[in-house]
Structures are given as C-alpha cells and as structure tokens.
Amino acid sequence: MRVEITAAPLPETGVLVVPVGREGALSSVAQALDARSGGLLRRALLAGGGPPKHGQLVELLLPAGLPHERLLLLALGKPEGTRRLDLEEAGGALAARLLASRIGRVHLASTAGLDLPETPAATALALATGCRLRAWRFTKYQHERPDEPQGRIEELVLHLEEEAAGVASAAWPAEAARIAGVLEARELVSEPANVLYPESFAQACKRLERFGVAVEILDRERLEALGMRALLAVAQGSVRPPFVVVMRWRGAERPKPLALVGKGVCFDTGGISIKPAQGMEEMKFDMAGAAAVVGTLHALAARKAPADVVGVVGLVENMPSGTAQRPGDVVRALSGKTIEVVNTDAEGRLVLADCCWYTQERFRPEAMIDLATLTGACIVALGHERAGLFASDDALAERLLAAGEATGELLWRLPLGKAYEQHIRSEIADLKNVGRAREAGATAGAVFVQQFTNGVPWAHLDIAGTAWTSRDLPLCAKGATGFGVRLLDRFVAVHHEAGGPGG
C-alpha cells in the first residue's frame, strides 16, 4: 500500500474518508461537505441512534449533493482520552472496511478543527500506520480468486494543510521504516519451512546489508570450533545445517551496544519427544523471535537510528532421526555448563543458551534482550493478549513494559529467583532443560536461559502466545503479527539513541 502526502485539495470524485470527532463533531472539511449536501453528514452520523464511537465508520454510497462515489465518516476520540495507539487502531478499522468493500484507492481528509490530542499531521500519520499494518496479508502462494472476499488497498492519499503536509512528509520515512520492519518479520514468520530453513533464513538476513547493517554468518564448522554444542545438539537430527547470524547496526558510537538475541527454530517437530500431529503445521513460526530481531534491525537501520544495536539469531531445525539427540543426553554448552536434555521439545532454550553466552562474551553489551516462542506454559498463564517478561534488572523491565504500553505490544512481568533455579537442577549434570512437570513452566525456561547471561542486565520475552494470531486483531489480520518489532524500536528510540534519555 502506497502512502502519498499532499497539500492539494480533496478530489471531486473517488472515495473520501472524512474524520469526525466525539459526539459527531465535524472537522473543517466535514463542515464544508455537510453544507454542500444540505446537512447529510450530520443526519448520517445520528441515523444509528447516536453518534458513532471511536473507530466506527459510517459509509455513504453516492452521497446526495456530493459528486463522490463513496464517503466514509471515521469517528475519532474516546471520552477517557485518545492515545496515538487508539488512532492507529482506528486506521486499522478503516483498512478492514476498505478491504471488505474492495476499495483500492482512498483519500483521507485532514482532522483540522477537531479536538484531538495529536496535530493533524501526527493524526494522519497514525491513521496511515494503522491502515498499512492492518492491510498487510501474506498472499505470496495464492493465485487471485474471483470469490476472494477481500480486495487490496493500493494507495492512501493524505490531504493536509500546506504546513502540516510538510511536517508529515518529513516524518513519514521513519514511520514507514518501522512499518517495513514489522512486515519483514511477518513475511519471515509466514514462510513455510520448506522455503525458510536455517540456510535460507541466514541468507535473508543479508538483505539488511543494503541499509548499512553488518551481517556475519557463522556456519556449522565455525559453531563447532566455537563450542556451541547445545545449539548443535538441537540441529543434529536435521539434514539442514544450523547457522548463527550476527548483525550490527552502528548508527552511533556508544561505549556498549544493546544486544538482541532471537530463537530461530525454523521448524519444530519436538525431535524425539515429538509433538502431536494436530497443529504441528504452525510450528513454522517457532522462529518468530529471530524474525523480530531481524525486523527490528531493519526498522532501526532503515530510519537511520542513532543507536548501536547488535542482533544475534540462532537458526536450526528440530527434527527426529537416527542422528537426533535423545532424552537423557548430556551436552556441554559454550559456557562450559553441562545440560541434561530431559525433553528434546524444550530445545529453544538450548539455542538461546549458546547464543546469549556468545553475545555477552563477544560484545559485552549494555543490556541483552532475547525473544523466543519458548513455552506453551506462557500461553496458559497469559493467553494471547500479552507476552511474558522476565528480567534480571528492574529498570530494564519497567522500560520494556512502558514501550509495550505505548505500542500495544503488551507485556506482563513474571518471576525469576533462586527458588526457581532449583526446578532446573539435574542429578547428573549442572542443569536440566525442563522444570518440575507442570509447575511454573515459563519461569523454568526463563531461569534456564538466565544461567547463560553472565550477570549482564537481561530480559527475556516469551512471545509464544503473541507471535501468531488465529483471529483478526486491530493492527493485524490472522497469521504472523511481527510482535516485538515496534516494542523494541520504541525501547531503542527512548532509551538507547544518541541524544535521548539513555543516549
């Protein structure tokens, strides 16, 4: 979907979207259209028994007294206050209506004259952001079908006053970069495992070089030389070789970088501890943590963020075969700790163990954040509404929680602690890779990974319940969500960019 920003007048034909305010308040544009149509807009807004609520649309086909094909009145404003996220979600509601009505090109009028917390330029950008995020669908492997209920939005034209158009035009490239990062992550997560496997994922990371990201690919030989035996143990059942990809965006010189680490299990059968067949096709998204890291680096580099951020992703397949690791095996991780593999389906934490240790040892980061679709237990605890947050540092946790609230990628902090470390003590090795049956399963996974952070301020985001959605969300259709990209981009912008609070 292309977004155009212009100071040109609204066209006399086509499809117009005209924002209106709380209780049916009319913007300057809406007042002019209402006068031309003999009060049609005011009548339409009250025809449903009262003015529409925030995000609702009133659609007029061939509106009397006006030359346009369609007029959509988009209600904006909540009684308790309207955040930017609310405006984005209203843009998402607009996209859903446009797709359902098969409208390919639309003109959005200015909100000048409405009582909104954001300027007309900022409001237009928020609406465009929400529309762009909600309009995305993964159709790469589908031929066009005549009975397809949804169309495609080709272009959204934002009409603003001249000064506001200049402000919006200057700000849109950075916003478009953030959106592109989310869509990059969604694309990666949506690809089937026969197309996106460790090697092809590693090559996909090379696309970031066009933005100035340094990309280094570590192959099996290098991983063996380093001693990443925990990661290699997960990969040994697959014919697809493993890789670790190291990416670095240096948009500013800082004493220490921020490090992001992603679990990239491109397909997870569970290994010898094989998963049930029902729903296993969804295990292609077990690399969503790695995709979020790639998407975040994309967003930061594309908008030229003045930050120093390292991304490390461990890419493997977890398959059953004659060479696969067995329940009861003991492996020695890169850190030197030994791990009893009680369940081969608890493999993501083995990947993170080596990747986190490698990252802190090589880069000595200011802080390290890992993302992983790690545990079903996190879904049991939090559903699909929030990701689990575990952190060794309270300030880091609070900053991530705030970034989640601002972007709608919500987190909930769950506990760590010495008592939980007892859950992963092995009788024959330093650690075991599962906890105590069904007790605190998400914490058991997190506290396991914590053993490989070496005291670096660290946070773990368990995104098992938020990386994929089985229903339409305000800013995402069914499928991959790209969860984590906007959250981390916001976190970096507020706390890790040169000249900012943490800069």
C-alpha positions as CSV (number, residue, x, y, z in Angstrom):
1,M,0.0,0.0,0.0
2,R,1.5,3.3,-1.1
3,V,1.0,6.4,1.1
4,E,1.0,9.8,-0.5
5,I,1.0,13.1,1.4
6,T,-0.2,16.2,-0.3
7,A,-1.4,19.7,0.3
8,A,-3.7,19.5,-2.8
9,P,-7.4,20.0,-2.3
10,L,-9.6,16.9,-2.0
11,P,-10.7,15.5,-5.3
12,E,-14.3,15.9,-6.6
13,T,-14.5,12.2,-7.4
14,G,-13.5,8.9,-5.9
15,V,-13.7,7.7,-2.3
16,L,-13.2,10.1,0.6
17,V,-12.6,9.3,4.2
18,V,-13.6,12.2,6.5
19,P,-12.7,12.1,10.2
20,V,-15.3,13.3,12.6
21,G,-14.9,13.9,16.4
22,R,-16.6,12.8,19.6
23,E,-20.4,13.3,19.7
24,G,-20.4,13.8,15.9
25,A,-18.2,16.9,15.9
26,L,-17.4,18.0,12.4
27,S,-13.9,18.9,11.2
28,S,-13.4,21.9,8.9
29,V,-13.6,19.6,5.9
30,A,-16.7,17.8,7.2
31,Q,-18.5,21.1,7.8
32,A,-17.9,22.2,4.2
33,L,-19.2,18.9,2.9
34,D,-22.2,18.9,5.2
35,A,-23.1,22.4,4.0
36,R,-22.8,21.3,0.3
37,S,-25.0,18.2,0.9
38,G,-27.8,20.0,2.8
39,G,-26.8,18.5,6.2
40,L,-26.4,14.9,5.0
41,L,-23.3,14.3,7.2
42,R,-25.0,15.3,10.4
43,R,-28.1,13.2,9.6
44,A,-26.0,10.2,8.7
45,L,-24.0,10.4,12.0
46,L,-27.2,10.3,14.1
47,A,-29.1,7.7,12.0
48,G,-27.9,4.9,14.1
49,G,-29.5,6.2,17.3
50,G,-26.5,8.3,18.3
51,P,-23.1,9.4,17.1
52,P,-20.6,6.6,16.3
53,K,-17.9,5.6,18.8
54,H,-14.2,5.8,18.2
55,G,-13.1,3.7,15.3
56,Q,-16.5,3.2,13.8
57,L,-17.3,4.1,10.3
58,V,-20.5,5.5,8.6
59,E,-20.5,4.8,4.9
60,L,-22.5,6.7,2.4
61,L,-22.8,5.4,-1.2
62,L,-23.3,8.1,-3.9
63,P,-24.0,10.7,-1.2
64,A,-26.7,13.1,-2.3
65,G,-25.5,16.6,-3.1
66,L,-21.9,15.4,-3.5
67,P,-20.1,14.1,-6.6
68,H,-18.1,11.3,-4.8
69,E,-18.6,7.6,-5.3
70,R,-18.4,7.0,-1.5
71,L,-18.0,9.0,1.6
72,L,-16.8,7.3,4.8
73,L,-17.1,9.1,8.1
74,L,-14.5,7.9,10.5
75,A,-15.2,8.6,14.2
76,L,-12.2,9.6,16.3
77,G,-11.9,10.3,20.0
78,K,-12.5,8.5,23.3
79,P,-14.1,10.1,26.3
80,E,-11.3,8.9,28.6
81,G,-8.6,10.3,26.3
82,T,-7.2,9.3,22.9
83,R,-3.7,7.9,22.6
84,R,-1.7,7.6,19.4
85,L,-2.3,3.8,19.6
86,D,-6.0,4.5,19.5
87,L,-5.6,6.5,16.3
88,E,-3.6,3.7,14.8
89,E,-6.3,1.2,15.7
90,A,-8.9,3.5,14.0
91,G,-6.7,3.3,10.9
92,G,-6.8,-0.4,11.2
93,A,-10.6,-0.4,11.3
94,L,-10.5,1.8,8.2
95,A,-8.3,-0.7,6.4
96,A,-10.6,-3.6,7.3
97,R,-13.6,-1.7,5.8
98,L,-11.7,-0.8,2.7
99,L,-10.6,-4.4,2.1
100,A,-14.1,-5.7,2.7
101,S,-15.5,-3.2,0.3
102,R,-12.7,-3.8,-2.2
103,I,-11.7,-0.2,-2.4
104,G,-8.2,0.2,-3.8
105,R,-7.6,4.0,-3.7
106,V,-8.8,6.4,-1.0
107,H,-8.4,10.0,0.0
108,L,-8.2,10.9,3.7
109,A,-9.2,14.4,4.8
110,S,-7.5,16.4,7.5
111,T,-8.6,16.4,11.1
112,A,-8.2,20.2,11.3
113,G,-10.9,21.7,13.6
114,L,-11.3,18.5,15.7
115,D,-10.4,18.4,19.4
116,L,-7.8,15.7,19.3
117,P,-4.5,15.4,21.3
118,E,-2.4,15.0,18.2
119,T,-1.9,17.5,15.4
120,P,-3.5,16.9,12.0
121,A,-0.1,15.8,10.7
122,A,0.5,13.3,13.6
123,T,-3.1,12.1,13.4
124,A,-2.8,11.4,9.7
125,L,0.4,9.5,10.2
126,A,-1.1,7.4,13.0
127,L,-4.1,6.6,10.8
128,A,-1.9,5.7,7.9
129,T,0.3,3.5,10.1
130,G,-2.7,1.5,11.4
131,C,-4.1,1.2,7.9
132,R,-0.8,-0.1,6.5
133,L,-0.3,-2.6,9.3
134,R,-3.8,-4.0,9.1
135,A,-3.9,-4.1,5.3
136,W,-1.0,-6.5,5.1
137,R,-1.7,-10.1,4.1
138,F,0.5,-12.9,3.1
139,T,-0.7,-13.9,-0.4
140,K,2.6,-15.0,-2.0
141,Y,1.4,-18.5,-2.8
142,Q,-2.1,-17.7,-3.8
143,H,-3.5,-17.1,-7.2
144,E,-6.2,-14.4,-7.5
145,R,-9.6,-15.9,-6.9
146,P,-12.8,-14.3,-8.2
147,D,-14.6,-15.2,-5.0
148,E,-12.0,-13.6,-2.7
149,P,-14.0,-11.5,-0.2
150,Q,-11.2,-9.0,0.3
151,G,-9.5,-6.7,-2.1
152,R,-6.2,-4.9,-1.9
153,I,-5.6,-1.3,-0.9
154,E,-3.2,0.2,-3.5
155,E,-3.0,3.8,-2.3
156,L,-3.9,6.0,0.6
157,V,-3.6,9.8,-0.1
158,L,-3.4,12.0,3.0
159,H,-4.7,15.5,2.3
160,L,-3.3,18.1,4.8
161,E,-2.9,21.9,5.0
162,E,0.4,23.0,3.5
163,E,2.4,23.3,6.7
164,A,1.0,20.0,8.1
165,A,1.8,18.3,4.8
166,G,5.4,19.4,5.1
167,V,5.6,18.1,8.7
168,A,4.0,14.8,7.8
169,S,6.2,14.3,4.7
170,A,9.3,14.8,6.8
171,A,8.2,12.3,9.5
172,W,6.7,9.6,7.2
173,P,10.0,8.0,6.1
174,A,10.9,7.0,9.7
175,E,7.4,5.7,10.3
176,A,7.5,3.8,7.0
177,A,10.8,2.2,8.1
178,R,9.1,1.0,11.3
179,I,6.3,-0.5,9.4
180,A,8.6,-2.2,7.0
181,G,10.4,-3.8,9.9
182,V,7.2,-5.3,11.2
183,L,6.2,-6.5,7.7
184,E,9.7,-8.0,7.3
185,A,9.2,-10.0,10.4
186,R,5.7,-11.1,9.4
187,E,7.0,-12.2,6.0
188,L,9.7,-14.4,7.6
189,V,7.3,-16.0,10.0
190,S,4.7,-16.7,7.3
191,E,7.0,-18.5,5.0
192,P,6.7,-22.3,5.0
193,A,9.6,-24.4,6.4
194,N,10.5,-25.8,3.1
195,V,11.2,-22.3,1.9
196,L,12.6,-20.7,5.0
197,Y,15.0,-23.0,6.7
198,P,18.3,-22.2,8.5
199,E,20.4,-21.5,5.5
200,S,17.8,-19.5,3.5
201,F,16.9,-17.6,6.7
202,A,20.6,-16.7,7.1
203,Q,20.7,-15.5,3.5
204,A,17.6,-13.5,4.1
205,C,19.4,-11.6,6.9
206,K,21.9,-10.5,4.3
207,R,19.2,-8.2,2.8
208,L,19.9,-5.9,5.7
209,E,23.3,-5.0,4.3
210,R,21.5,-2.6,1.8
211,F,20.7,-0.4,4.8
212,G,24.2,-0.5,6.2
213,V,23.9,-3.4,8.7
214,A,27.0,-5.5,9.0
215,V,26.0,-9.2,8.7
216,E,28.2,-12.1,9.6
217,I,27.0,-15.7,9.1
218,L,28.6,-18.5,11.3
219,D,28.2,-21.9,9.7
220,R,28.4,-25.4,11.3
221,E,32.2,-25.6,11.1
222,R,32.5,-22.2,12.9
223,L,29.9,-23.2,15.5
224,E,31.8,-26.4,16.2
225,A,35.1,-24.6,16.6
226,L,33.5,-22.1,19.0
227,G,31.9,-24.9,21.0
228,M,28.2,-24.2,20.6
229,R,27.3,-27.8,21.4
230,A,23.9,-27.0,22.9
231,L,22.7,-25.4,19.7
232,L,24.4,-28.0,17.6
233,A,22.7,-30.8,19.6
234,V,19.3,-29.4,18.7
235,A,20.3,-29.3,15.0
236,Q,21.9,-32.7,14.8
237,G,18.7,-34.5,13.8
238,S,18.1,-32.4,10.7
239,V,19.7,-32.7,7.3
240,R,19.5,-28.9,7.2
241,P,22.7,-27.4,8.8
242,P,22.5,-24.8,11.6
243,F,23.7,-21.2,11.4
244,V,24.1,-18.3,13.7
245,V,23.8,-14.8,12.2
246,V,25.3,-11.8,13.8
247,M,24.0,-8.4,12.7
248,R,25.1,-5.0,13.9
249,W,23.7,-1.5,13.2
250,R,26.1,1.2,14.3
251,G,24.2,4.4,13.8
252,A,26.1,6.0,16.6
253,E,29.2,5.4,18.6
254,R,28.4,4.2,22.1
255,P,30.5,2.7,24.9
256,K,28.5,-0.6,24.7
257,P,25.8,-1.8,22.3
258,L,22.4,-3.0,23.1
259,A,22.1,-6.7,22.2
260,L,19.0,-8.5,20.9
261,V,19.0,-12.3,20.7
262,G,16.4,-14.4,18.8
263,K,15.4,-18.0,18.9
264,G,15.2,-19.2,15.3
265,V,13.9,-22.8,15.2
266,C,12.7,-22.8,11.6
267,F,10.6,-25.9,12.2
268,D,10.0,-27.7,15.5
269,T,8.7,-31.2,15.5
270,G,9.7,-31.6,19.1
271,G,12.5,-34.0,18.0
272,I,12.4,-37.5,19.6
273,S,10.0,-36.0,22.1
274,I,7.7,-35.5,19.1
275,K,4.7,-33.1,19.2
276,P,1.2,-34.3,18.4
277,A,0.3,-34.1,14.7
278,Q,-2.6,-31.7,15.2
279,G,-1.4,-28.2,14.8
280,M,2.2,-29.1,14.0
281,E,2.0,-27.1,10.8
282,E,2.0,-24.0,12.9
283,M,5.5,-24.8,14.2
284,K,7.0,-23.0,11.2
285,F,6.5,-19.9,13.4
286,D,8.9,-21.1,16.1
287,M,11.5,-18.7,14.6
288,A,9.4,-15.6,15.4
289,G,11.9,-14.4,18.0
290,A,14.6,-14.4,15.4
291,A,12.3,-12.7,12.9
292,A,11.5,-10.0,15.4
293,V,15.3,-9.3,15.8
294,V,15.7,-9.1,12.0
295,G,12.7,-6.8,11.7
296,T,13.9,-4.5,14.5
297,L,17.4,-4.2,12.9
298,H,15.6,-3.4,9.6
299,A,13.5,-0.7,11.2
300,L,16.4,0.9,13.0
301,A,18.7,0.9,10.0
302,A,16.1,2.0,7.5
303,R,15.3,5.0,9.7
304,K,19.0,5.7,10.4
305,A,18.5,5.4,14.2
306,P,21.4,7.0,16.1
307,A,22.0,3.8,18.1
308,D,24.4,0.8,18.4
309,V,22.5,-2.4,18.3
310,V,23.6,-6.0,17.9
311,G,21.3,-8.8,16.8
312,V,22.2,-12.5,17.1
313,V,19.9,-15.2,15.9
314,G,20.4,-19.0,16.2
315,L,18.9,-20.9,13.3
316,V,18.1,-24.6,13.5
317,E,15.5,-27.3,12.7
318,N,14.4,-29.6,15.5
319,M,13.8,-33.0,13.7
320,P,13.6,-36.6,14.7
321,S,16.0,-39.0,13.0
322,G,18.7,-41.6,13.7
323,T,21.1,-38.7,14.5
324,A,18.8,-36.7,16.7
325,Q,19.6,-36.0,20.3
326,R,17.8,-38.3,22.7
327,P,16.1,-37.7,26.0
328,G,18.7,-38.3,28.7
329,D,21.7,-37.0,26.6
330,V,24.1,-34.6,28.3
331,V,25.6,-31.7,26.3
332,R,28.2,-29.2,27.2
333,A,27.2,-25.6,26.3
334,L,29.5,-22.9,25.0
335,S,29.7,-21.5,28.6
336,G,31.1,-24.9,29.8
337,K,27.9,-25.8,31.8
338,T,26.6,-29.3,31.2
339,I,22.9,-29.8,30.4
340,E,20.8,-32.9,30.7
341,V,18.3,-33.0,27.9
342,V,15.3,-34.4,29.5
343,N,12.9,-33.4,26.8
344,T,14.0,-32.7,23.2
345,D,11.0,-30.4,22.7
346,A,12.5,-27.9,25.2
347,E,15.0,-27.0,22.5
348,G,14.7,-23.3,22.2
349,R,16.4,-22.6,25.5
350,L,19.4,-24.7,24.3
351,V,19.7,-22.4,21.3
352,L,19.4,-19.3,23.4
353,A,21.9,-20.7,25.9
354,D,24.8,-20.7,23.4
355,C,23.6,-17.5,21.6
356,C,23.3,-15.5,24.8
357,W,26.6,-16.6,26.1
358,Y,28.3,-15.9,22.8
359,T,26.7,-12.4,22.6
360,Q,27.7,-11.3,26.1
361,E,31.2,-12.7,25.7
362,R,31.9,-11.1,22.4
363,F,30.1,-7.7,22.7
364,R,29.9,-7.0,26.4
365,P,26.6,-5.3,25.8
366,E,24.9,-2.6,28.0
367,A,21.9,-4.9,28.2
368,M,20.7,-8.0,26.4
369,I,17.1,-8.9,25.4
370,D,16.1,-12.2,24.0
371,L,12.9,-13.1,22.2
372,A,11.5,-16.6,21.8
373,T,8.4,-18.6,21.3
374,L,9.6,-20.6,24.2
375,T,6.8,-22.1,26.2
376,G,3.2,-23.2,25.9
377,A,3.1,-22.6,29.7
378,C,3.3,-18.8,29.0
379,I,0.1,-19.1,26.8
380,V,-1.6,-20.9,29.7
381,A,-0.6,-18.1,32.0
382,L,-1.3,-15.1,29.9
383,G,-3.3,-16.2,26.9
384,H,-2.6,-14.4,23.6
385,E,-3.0,-10.9,24.9
386,R,0.4,-10.4,26.5
387,A,3.9,-11.8,26.2
388,G,5.8,-12.9,29.2
389,L,8.5,-10.6,30.5
390,F,11.3,-11.9,32.7
391,A,14.1,-9.6,33.7
392,S,17.2,-9.5,36.0
393,D,17.1,-5.7,36.1
394,D,14.0,-3.7,37.3
395,A,14.8,-0.6,35.3
396,L,15.1,-2.6,32.1
397,A,11.8,-4.3,32.9
398,E,10.0,-1.0,33.5
399,R,11.3,0.4,30.3
400,L,10.1,-2.6,28.3
401,L,6.7,-2.5,29.9
402,A,6.3,1.1,29.0
403,A,7.4,0.5,25.4
404,G,4.8,-2.3,25.2
405,E,2.0,0.0,26.5
406,A,2.9,2.7,24.0
407,T,2.9,0.4,21.0
408,G,0.2,-2.1,22.0
409,E,2.6,-5.0,22.2
410,L,1.8,-5.7,25.8
411,L,4.0,-7.5,28.3
412,W,3.4,-8.9,31.8
413,R,6.3,-9.4,34.2
414,L,6.7,-12.9,35.6
415,P,9.0,-14.0,38.4
416,L,12.6,-15.3,38.5
417,G,14.6,-16.2,41.6
418,K,16.8,-18.7,43.3
419,A,13.9,-20.9,44.3
420,Y,13.0,-21.4,40.7
421,E,16.6,-22.3,39.9
422,Q,16.1,-25.4,41.9
423,H,13.5,-26.5,39.3
424,I,16.2,-27.0,36.7
425,R,18.9,-28.7,38.8
426,S,19.9,-32.0,37.3
427,E,21.1,-35.1,39.2
428,I,23.8,-35.9,36.7
429,A,24.6,-32.5,35.1
430,D,24.8,-28.8,36.0
431,L,21.3,-28.2,34.6
432,K,18.4,-30.0,33.0
433,N,16.3,-28.4,30.3
434,V,12.9,-28.7,31.9
435,G,11.5,-27.8,35.3
436,R,9.1,-29.7,37.6
437,A,6.4,-31.2,35.5
438,R,3.6,-28.5,35.1
439,E,5.0,-26.1,37.7
440,A,5.9,-22.6,36.5
441,G,6.9,-23.8,33.1
442,A,7.5,-20.4,31.6
443,T,9.7,-19.4,34.5
444,A,11.7,-22.7,34.3
445,G,12.5,-21.8,30.6
446,A,13.5,-18.2,31.5
447,V,15.6,-19.1,34.5
448,F,17.4,-21.7,32.4
449,V,18.3,-19.0,29.9
450,Q,19.4,-16.7,32.7
451,Q,22.2,-19.1,33.6
452,F,23.9,-18.1,30.3
453,T,23.7,-14.3,30.7
454,N,26.7,-13.9,33.0
455,G,25.3,-11.0,35.0
456,V,24.6,-8.7,32.0
457,P,21.3,-6.8,32.6
458,W,19.0,-9.1,30.7
459,A,15.3,-9.5,29.8
460,H,13.6,-12.5,28.2
461,L,10.4,-12.0,26.2
462,D,8.4,-15.2,25.8
463,I,6.3,-14.4,22.7
464,A,4.7,-17.9,22.3
465,G,1.2,-16.5,22.6
466,T,1.7,-13.3,20.7
467,A,3.8,-14.1,17.6
468,W,0.8,-15.6,15.7
469,T,-2.9,-14.9,15.9
470,S,-5.8,-17.1,14.9
471,R,-8.2,-14.1,14.7
472,D,-8.1,-10.6,13.2
473,L,-6.5,-8.0,15.5
474,P,-6.9,-4.2,15.3
475,L,-3.5,-3.9,13.6
476,C,-3.0,-7.3,12.2
477,A,-5.0,-9.9,10.2
478,K,-4.9,-13.6,11.0
479,G,-1.4,-15.0,10.9
480,A,2.0,-13.6,11.8
481,T,1.9,-10.5,14.0
482,G,5.5,-9.3,13.9
483,F,5.3,-8.9,17.6
484,G,8.3,-7.3,19.2
485,V,9.5,-5.1,16.4
486,R,7.5,-1.9,17.3
487,L,8.1,-2.6,21.0
488,L,11.9,-2.8,20.6
489,D,12.1,0.1,18.2
490,R,10.3,2.2,20.7
491,F,12.5,1.0,23.5
492,V,15.6,1.9,21.5
493,A,14.3,5.3,20.4
494,V,13.5,6.3,24.0
495,H,16.5,4.8,25.9
496,H,19.3,3.9,23.5
497,E,19.6,6.6,20.9
498,A,22.3,9.2,21.0
499,G,20.9,12.4,22.5
500,G,18.0,10.6,24.1
501,P,17.4,9.9,27.8
502,G,19.7,6.9,27.6
503,G,22.0,8.3,25.0
